[in-house]
Amino acid sequence: MNTKLTLNINKEIIRRAKDYAKEHNISLSFLIENYLQKIISDYTSEVAPKGSIVKELSGIIKLDSDFNYQEDHMDYLTKKYK
């Protein structure tokens, strides 16, 4: 369920964020929601119990040194919600 949220953000940051969202064909709400989800996800993985499945599976997949997770994830989401 979505809920309306009002934020006070610097005009220049809003303008640049809108430009970014437009270039990637996504809404500003979608961009912010996914950014917040990433922060929450990172925090959750940091506080995961030591023997958790997440810890056990970490590092199993080897990626190229120049792999950009954020760019790959944004591409995935853009394709998914087009």
C-alpha positions as CSV (number, residue, x, y, z in Angstrom):
1,M,0.0,0.0,0.0
2,N,1.4,3.4,-1.0
3,T,1.2,6.4,1.4
4,K,1.8,10.0,0.5
5,L,4.9,11.6,2.0
6,T,5.9,15.3,2.0
7,L,9.6,16.1,2.1
8,N,11.6,19.4,2.2
9,I,14.5,19.0,-0.2
10,N,16.8,21.5,-1.9
11,K,15.4,22.8,-5.2
12,E,18.5,22.0,-7.1
13,I,18.6,18.4,-5.8
14,I,14.9,18.0,-6.8
15,R,15.6,19.4,-10.3
16,R,18.6,17.0,-10.8
17,A,16.7,14.0,-9.4
18,K,13.7,14.8,-11.8
19,D,16.1,15.0,-14.7
20,Y,17.7,11.7,-13.7
21,A,14.3,10.0,-13.4
22,K,13.2,11.4,-16.8
23,E,16.4,10.1,-18.5
24,H,15.8,6.7,-17.0
25,N,12.1,6.7,-17.8
26,I,11.0,6.2,-14.2
27,S,9.1,8.3,-11.7
28,L,10.8,10.3,-9.0
29,S,8.7,8.4,-6.4
30,F,9.9,5.1,-7.8
31,L,13.5,6.4,-7.7
32,I,13.3,7.5,-4.1
33,E,11.4,4.3,-3.0
34,N,14.1,2.1,-4.5
35,Y,16.8,4.1,-2.9
36,L,15.2,3.8,0.5
37,Q,14.7,0.1,-0.1
38,K,18.4,-0.3,-0.9
39,I,19.4,1.5,2.3
40,I,17.0,-0.7,4.4
41,S,18.3,-3.8,2.6
42,D,21.9,-2.9,3.3
43,Y,21.1,-2.2,6.9
44,T,19.3,-5.4,7.3
45,S,22.2,-7.4,5.8
46,E,24.6,-5.6,8.2
47,V,22.6,-6.7,11.2
48,A,21.8,-10.2,10.0
49,P,22.6,-13.0,12.5
50,K,26.1,-14.5,12.1
51,G,24.8,-17.9,11.0
52,S,22.1,-16.6,8.8
53,I,21.5,-18.0,5.3
54,V,22.5,-14.5,3.9
55,K,25.9,-14.7,5.5
56,E,26.4,-18.3,4.4
57,L,25.6,-17.5,0.7
58,S,27.6,-14.2,0.6
59,G,30.5,-14.4,-1.8
60,I,29.3,-17.5,-3.6
61,I,28.9,-15.7,-6.9
62,K,32.0,-14.1,-8.4
63,L,31.5,-10.9,-10.4
64,D,33.8,-8.9,-12.6
65,S,35.7,-6.2,-10.7
66,D,34.0,-3.5,-12.8
67,F,30.5,-4.8,-12.1
68,N,28.1,-2.0,-11.1
69,Y,25.4,-3.5,-8.9
70,Q,23.4,-0.3,-8.7
71,E,23.4,0.3,-12.5
72,D,22.5,-3.4,-13.1
73,H,19.7,-3.2,-10.6
74,M,18.4,0.1,-12.1
75,D,18.4,-1.5,-15.6
76,Y,16.5,-4.5,-14.3
77,L,13.9,-2.3,-12.6
78,T,13.5,0.0,-15.6
79,K,12.8,-3.0,-17.9
80,K,10.5,-4.6,-15.3
81,Y,8.3,-1.5,-14.9
82,K,8.3,-0.2,-18.5
